[in-house]
Amino acid sequence: MAVTVTHDPPSGTGGRRSGPLIITEDADLLDDLLRLCAAAGATPEVHHGVPEHRGGWEAAPLVLVGDDAAPRVRTASRRRGLVLVGRD
């Protein structure tokens, strides 16, 4: 199942994203992260691996990587603002 949640950035941002990037295939973890984003008023972009368009990886203010997706992002370029998340 492919899920992508996106939005158009406000016109004053110069095309830059303002929401986090979520990378996971874990449906339960994704549900939790989407609820947290909604509570924070953020609209995330969701992918199962590093986005095809590199701008999404580099421009996101925060990247939340599910522990299930860690092997898929290990070859991506290094960046600040990355958090590895999982469920107990």
C-alpha positions as CSV (number, residue, x, y, z in Angstrom):
1,M,0.0,0.0,0.0
2,A,1.5,3.3,-1.1
3,V,0.6,6.3,1.0
4,T,1.7,9.9,0.3
5,V,0.4,12.8,2.2
6,T,1.5,16.1,0.8
7,H,0.4,19.7,0.7
8,D,1.2,22.9,-1.2
9,P,3.5,25.1,0.8
10,P,2.3,28.6,1.6
11,S,3.2,31.1,-1.1
12,G,5.6,33.0,1.2
13,T,7.9,30.0,1.7
14,G,9.6,30.1,-1.7
15,G,8.5,26.5,-2.4
16,R,10.1,25.1,0.7
17,R,8.4,22.4,2.7
18,S,7.2,23.3,6.2
19,G,6.2,19.8,7.4
20,P,8.1,16.8,8.4
21,L,9.0,13.8,6.3
22,I,7.9,10.4,7.6
23,I,9.6,7.3,6.3
24,T,8.0,4.0,7.4
25,E,6.0,1.0,6.3
26,D,4.8,0.2,9.8
27,A,1.1,1.1,9.7
28,D,0.8,1.4,13.5
29,L,3.8,3.6,13.8
30,L,2.6,5.7,10.9
31,D,-0.8,6.1,12.6
32,D,0.9,7.3,15.8
33,L,3.2,9.8,13.9
34,L,0.3,11.1,11.8
35,R,-1.7,11.8,15.1
36,L,1.3,13.6,16.6
37,C,1.7,15.7,13.4
38,A,-2.0,16.6,13.5
39,A,-1.7,17.6,17.1
40,A,1.2,19.9,16.2
41,G,-0.6,21.3,13.2
42,A,2.0,19.9,10.8
43,T,1.2,18.3,7.5
44,P,3.7,15.5,6.8
45,E,4.9,13.9,3.6
46,V,5.0,10.1,3.9
47,H,7.2,7.7,2.0
48,H,8.4,4.1,2.4
49,G,12.0,5.0,1.5
50,V,14.1,8.0,0.7
51,P,11.9,10.2,-1.7
52,E,12.7,9.9,-5.4
53,H,13.0,13.7,-5.5
54,R,16.0,14.5,-3.3
55,G,14.6,17.9,-2.5
56,G,12.1,16.2,-0.1
57,W,14.9,14.6,1.9
58,E,17.0,17.7,2.0
59,A,14.3,20.3,2.4
60,A,12.2,18.7,5.2
61,P,12.7,20.5,8.5
62,L,12.5,17.2,10.3
63,V,12.8,13.6,9.1
64,L,11.1,10.8,11.2
65,V,12.5,7.4,10.2
66,G,10.7,4.3,11.4
67,D,13.0,1.6,12.8
68,D,11.6,-0.6,10.0
69,A,12.9,1.8,7.4
70,A,16.4,2.4,8.8
71,P,18.1,0.0,6.3
72,R,16.5,1.8,3.4
73,V,17.8,5.2,4.3
74,R,21.3,4.4,5.4
75,T,22.7,5.2,1.9
76,A,21.0,8.6,1.8
77,S,23.0,11.8,2.3
78,R,23.7,12.8,5.9
79,R,21.5,15.5,7.3
80,R,20.6,17.2,10.6
81,G,17.1,16.9,12.0
82,L,16.7,13.1,11.6
83,V,15.0,11.1,14.3
84,L,14.8,7.3,14.4
85,V,11.4,6.2,15.9
86,G,9.9,2.9,16.8
87,R,7.2,1.2,19.0
88,D,7.8,-1.1,22.0
